[in-house]
Amino acid sequence: MTNLNSQHLRKYPEKPQQVYLFGTCLIDSFFPNSGLDAISLLEREGIEVIYPQGQTCCGQPAYNSGYLDEAKQVARQQIQQFPGDMPIVVLSGSCGGMMRHHYADIFKGDGEIQAFCDRIFEFTEFLVHVLDIQLDDKGDKERVALHTSCAARREMGVHITGRKLLGQLNQVELVTHDYESECCGFGGTFSVKHGDISAAMVADKSRHLENAEVLRYISADWGCMMNINGALDYRNSKLKGQHIATFLLNRTQKQESRS
Amino acid sequence: MNNAAQYKIKVQESKYANSARAFRENVARDLDNSELRENFRGAMDYLVDKRKSAFSEREELDCLRQQCKLIKQRCLVKLPLLLEQLEQQLEQNGIVVHWAESITDANEIIAQLIERNNGKSVVKGKSMVSEETALNDYLELQGVECLESDMGEYIVQLAKEHPSHIIMPAIHQNKQQVAKLFAENIDGFDYNTDVDTLIQQGRQVLRDKFCQADVGISGVNFAVAETGTLCLVENEGNGRMCTTVPDLHIAITGIEKVVEYLADVPPLLSLLTRSATGQAISTYFNMISHPRQDGEKDGPKQVHLVLLDNGRSQAFADDELRQTLQCIRCGACMNHCPVYTRIGGHAYGTVYPGPIGKMISPHMLGLEATKDLPTASSLCGACGEVCPVKIPIPKILLRLRQESVKPKSDDKQVMKGQGAGRKALEAKIWKAWSLVHKRPVLYRTSMWFLTRLRGLMPKKLGAWTKVRTAPKPAAKTLHELMAQRSRGIRDEV
């Protein structure tokens, strides 16, 4: 996996006027509100967000299943949709890791594709390191837990940025939960191919989050959240996950927009 | 056909091939065993904490990992040369070298050595390579008694099991289970569940055996080409007993254990013990350079080294897969693995469980028997993060998945059993998936249908909905909402 030091060495650009948004296929068809909330946050910071209609999926499902050629063709399709040198903000650490690190690997030695990879930023990483966003908390007192995806943590090395963003919210208490850095058991096709192992993992993750005694946990990855929320919902748990974009937006504007 | 010949045929395909094929059934069995799961979770938590406290300085750890990765990579690049040099140096020192391509070759070499020396009783130090060759089974068929002398291995042998962890072979058993096992097997065992007392009583049995044994068998952690030295890391002193008391010492190891210089050993050793058990150094560190010499009062009269390939050269031949051979067998990858922690070591069905097992077993047993192993990972990367020699484990698992699903007819034959995991329907699905996702119009149309037909989404989605509710597609896609937005329509879902 990626050298964790790479993030320390990453040179962040000046705040741009425009960015591209890669919404991810999951947000596109299942959770578009998280995409809209992320866009609202970026726009509030004075950034114009461009959403290329030609984007589809980063190719990770096929790549993780061993179908390299199929993944490559889809990857090329994405790369073509984001011309120029504008930063590309990705609404998932997992898709971000695919586009930033695995594309570089798949097309090793291709300078243009490497340049594309260098423009990939995970959403919370972009808010903290490029925008240096300052959040003014307008919400009520609340305790939340945070689930960071394995790809955000270990591939993108951005596990600290979600924490930093929540830390800026005065009324929000971030509760750590047991085995916080452990995988939720999603892993894309793994959750279906090895359903019983995945089930054991998500059962443990849900329990650890419930033991944190919060009503809401926050995450920047819908892959994990679809998994954990699905398991919580199945057991009629009161606990729910919320995308970090929605949470940050709701906390920093007067009225809650979307849940 | 005599027994040995029958056995040879059986063992050509290691007995582990069948148990690896049964991976899914093994998993179902062991996931249901709550005592087993508790034993593993508790033990892994302990080992994770121990490792963490052994590396208090992040910078030092990073530097040491980088250094050791480079050492192992340098040694692997020169592997053929270093093996020749090792053989030369060892022979000069009076240690006889034997080459074994398969596990059967290795077992035969060892059995012949024992026979030639009229060996009757063998004591073994811990050796995973001898587990790989199923040496105990082989020797038993030859009428040679083989006793495991590492406490964990001894427990596993008494229980007629296999190690469930490469460093802690009996970690799947708790002290109550061990006490019960001893009560059933050790004459005069004074029943109790105190760990120290248990170990003392077990050791008493072993002590007597050490004095009687005429052959000692051990593994090797590092074989130094420069000096012809075999290094053995251990904590119980049983390794030293096995390699000094009996007249005949046979060491067995994989070809990847060779290092170039003696100076390569200290950083590797420091990283090995700290990654494995959190120890600054192991209680014993043996450096074996020659058999007993004139005037020396102890030590074996003969020392032999068996160097085993068993699929390693297949990994060696490919630049990416070669990194698998950097492994120094510390076990940190399994200690940190959420899958291993849940299913335990036996479910894998292979000698080496956990992430390292998923990487190395396909070379030993072929992809046909092991095709379920590389996919049994969420690719969370916890293993790669702690690997002392920085093997990019998730990347290698991805590569093995590629080898497993690529057409059998593919010209590039990298691995035995290539294409064994390929299913025609699955291949077609990915082809269709790719077709849709590289054509934006087709993609948007598909998603339009998915969202419009969301009321028809089935409530049951196979394995997913066994423990989760099904996600529901949104009423409109983000693509649509953004297209509307650019036309000035704000339609919130």
HADDOCK unambig.tbl for C-alpha pairs under 7 A between the chains (distance, minus, plus):
assign (segid A and resid 1 and name CA) (segid B and resid 381 and name CA) 6.59 0.50 0.50
assign (segid A and resid 1 and name CA) (segid B and resid 384 and name CA) 5.80 0.50 0.50
assign (segid A and resid 1 and name CA) (segid B and resid 392 and name CA) 4.88 0.50 0.50
assign (segid A and resid 1 and name CA) (segid B and resid 393 and name CA) 6.98 0.50 0.50
assign (segid A and resid 1 and name CA) (segid B and resid 394 and name CA) 6.43 0.50 0.50
assign (segid A and resid 1 and name CA) (segid B and resid 395 and name CA) 6.63 0.50 0.50
assign (segid A and resid 28 and name CA) (segid B and resid 477 and name CA) 5.07 0.50 0.50
assign (segid A and resid 28 and name CA) (segid B and resid 478 and name CA) 4.60 0.50 0.50
assign (segid A and resid 28 and name CA) (segid B and resid 479 and name CA) 6.51 0.50 0.50
assign (segid A and resid 29 and name CA) (segid B and resid 447 and name CA) 6.42 0.50 0.50
assign (segid A and resid 29 and name CA) (segid B and resid 451 and name CA) 6.71 0.50 0.50
assign (segid A and resid 29 and name CA) (segid B and resid 473 and name CA) 5.71 0.50 0.50
assign (segid A and resid 29 and name CA) (segid B and resid 474 and name CA) 5.77 0.50 0.50
assign (segid A and resid 29 and name CA) (segid B and resid 477 and name CA) 4.77 0.50 0.50
assign (segid A and resid 29 and name CA) (segid B and resid 478 and name CA) 6.76 0.50 0.50
assign (segid A and resid 30 and name CA) (segid B and resid 472 and name CA) 6.46 0.50 0.50
assign (segid A and resid 30 and name CA) (segid B and resid 473 and name CA) 4.34 0.50 0.50
assign (segid A and resid 30 and name CA) (segid B and resid 474 and name CA) 4.75 0.50 0.50
assign (segid A and resid 31 and name CA) (segid B and resid 474 and name CA) 6.29 0.50 0.50
assign (segid A and resid 32 and name CA) (segid B and resid 477 and name CA) 6.10 0.50 0.50
assign (segid A and resid 32 and name CA) (segid B and resid 478 and name CA) 4.81 0.50 0.50
assign (segid A and resid 35 and name CA) (segid B and resid 478 and name CA) 6.95 0.50 0.50
assign (segid A and resid 53 and name CA) (segid B and resid 479 and name CA) 6.24 0.50 0.50
assign (segid A and resid 54 and name CA) (segid B and resid 440 and name CA) 5.01 0.50 0.50
assign (segid A and resid 55 and name CA) (segid B and resid 440 and name CA) 6.71 0.50 0.50
assign (segid A and resid 56 and name CA) (segid B and resid 437 and name CA) 5.73 0.50 0.50
assign (segid A and resid 56 and name CA) (segid B and resid 440 and name CA) 6.51 0.50 0.50
assign (segid A and resid 56 and name CA) (segid B and resid 443 and name CA) 6.78 0.50 0.50
assign (segid A and resid 57 and name CA) (segid B and resid 437 and name CA) 6.52 0.50 0.50
assign (segid A and resid 62 and name CA) (segid B and resid 430 and name CA) 6.51 0.50 0.50
assign (segid A and resid 64 and name CA) (segid B and resid 398 and name CA) 6.26 0.50 0.50
assign (segid A and resid 65 and name CA) (segid B and resid 401 and name CA) 6.49 0.50 0.50
assign (segid A and resid 66 and name CA) (segid B and resid 398 and name CA) 6.24 0.50 0.50
assign (segid A and resid 66 and name CA) (segid B and resid 401 and name CA) 4.65 0.50 0.50
assign (segid A and resid 66 and name CA) (segid B and resid 402 and name CA) 3.92 0.50 0.50
assign (segid A and resid 66 and name CA) (segid B and resid 405 and name CA) 6.34 0.50 0.50
assign (segid A and resid 67 and name CA) (segid B and resid 402 and name CA) 6.22 0.50 0.50
assign (segid A and resid 68 and name CA) (segid B and resid 402 and name CA) 6.82 0.50 0.50
assign (segid A and resid 70 and name CA) (segid B and resid 430 and name CA) 6.79 0.50 0.50
assign (segid A and resid 70 and name CA) (segid B and resid 431 and name CA) 6.32 0.50 0.50
assign (segid A and resid 70 and name CA) (segid B and resid 434 and name CA) 5.28 0.50 0.50
assign (segid A and resid 71 and name CA) (segid B and resid 434 and name CA) 6.93 0.50 0.50
assign (segid A and resid 73 and name CA) (segid B and resid 438 and name CA) 6.70 0.50 0.50
assign (segid A and resid 74 and name CA) (segid B and resid 434 and name CA) 6.11 0.50 0.50
assign (segid A and resid 74 and name CA) (segid B and resid 437 and name CA) 5.94 0.50 0.50
assign (segid A and resid 74 and name CA) (segid B and resid 438 and name CA) 4.99 0.50 0.50
assign (segid A and resid 77 and name CA) (segid B and resid 438 and name CA) 5.48 0.50 0.50
assign (segid A and resid 150 and name CA) (segid B and resid 380 and name CA) 5.18 0.50 0.50
assign (segid A and resid 150 and name CA) (segid B and resid 381 and name CA) 6.98 0.50 0.50
assign (segid A and resid 151 and name CA) (segid B and resid 380 and name CA) 6.89 0.50 0.50
assign (segid A and resid 154 and name CA) (segid B and resid 381 and name CA) 6.54 0.50 0.50
assign (segid A and resid 182 and name CA) (segid B and resid 338 and name CA) 6.91 0.50 0.50
assign (segid A and resid 183 and name CA) (segid B and resid 338 and name CA) 6.91 0.50 0.50
assign (segid A and resid 183 and name CA) (segid B and resid 380 and name CA) 6.03 0.50 0.50
assign (segid A and resid 185 and name CA) (segid B and resid 378 and name CA) 6.25 0.50 0.50
assign (segid A and resid 186 and name CA) (segid B and resid 378 and name CA) 6.48 0.50 0.50
assign (segid A and resid 187 and name CA) (segid B and resid 378 and name CA) 4.02 0.50 0.50
assign (segid A and resid 187 and name CA) (segid B and resid 379 and name CA) 6.40 0.50 0.50
assign (segid A and resid 190 and name CA) (segid B and resid 375 and name CA) 6.72 0.50 0.50
assign (segid A and resid 190 and name CA) (segid B and resid 376 and name CA) 6.68 0.50 0.50
assign (segid A and resid 190 and name CA) (segid B and resid 377 and name CA) 6.60 0.50 0.50
assign (segid A and resid 190 and name CA) (segid B and resid 378 and name CA) 5.75 0.50 0.50
assign (segid A and resid 191 and name CA) (segid B and resid 464 and name CA) 6.90 0.50 0.50
assign (segid A and resid 192 and name CA) (segid B and resid 463 and name CA) 5.51 0.50 0.50
assign (segid A and resid 192 and name CA) (segid B and resid 464 and name CA) 6.10 0.50 0.50
assign (segid A and resid 194 and name CA) (segid B and resid 376 and name CA) 6.24 0.50 0.50
assign (segid A and resid 195 and name CA) (segid B and resid 463 and name CA) 5.23 0.50 0.50
assign (segid A and resid 195 and name CA) (segid B and resid 464 and name CA) 6.81 0.50 0.50
assign (segid A and resid 197 and name CA) (segid B and resid 339 and name CA) 6.86 0.50 0.50
assign (segid A and resid 199 and name CA) (segid B and resid 467 and name CA) 6.40 0.50 0.50
assign (segid A and resid 226 and name CA) (segid B and resid 471 and name CA) 6.90 0.50 0.50
assign (segid A and resid 230 and name CA) (segid B and resid 468 and name CA) 4.40 0.50 0.50
assign (segid A and resid 230 and name CA) (segid B and resid 469 and name CA) 4.76 0.50 0.50
assign (segid A and resid 230 and name CA) (segid B and resid 470 and name CA) 6.60 0.50 0.50
assign (segid A and resid 231 and name CA) (segid B and resid 467 and name CA) 5.78 0.50 0.50
assign (segid A and resid 231 and name CA) (segid B and resid 468 and name CA) 4.15 0.50 0.50
assign (segid A and resid 231 and name CA) (segid B and resid 469 and name CA) 6.61 0.50 0.50
assign (segid A and resid 233 and name CA) (segid B and resid 468 and name CA) 6.95 0.50 0.50
assign (segid A and resid 233 and name CA) (segid B and resid 469 and name CA) 6.35 0.50 0.50
assign (segid A and resid 234 and name CA) (segid B and resid 467 and name CA) 6.42 0.50 0.50
assign (segid A and resid 234 and name CA) (segid B and resid 468 and name CA) 4.99 0.50 0.50
assign (segid A and resid 234 and name CA) (segid B and resid 469 and name CA) 5.21 0.50 0.50
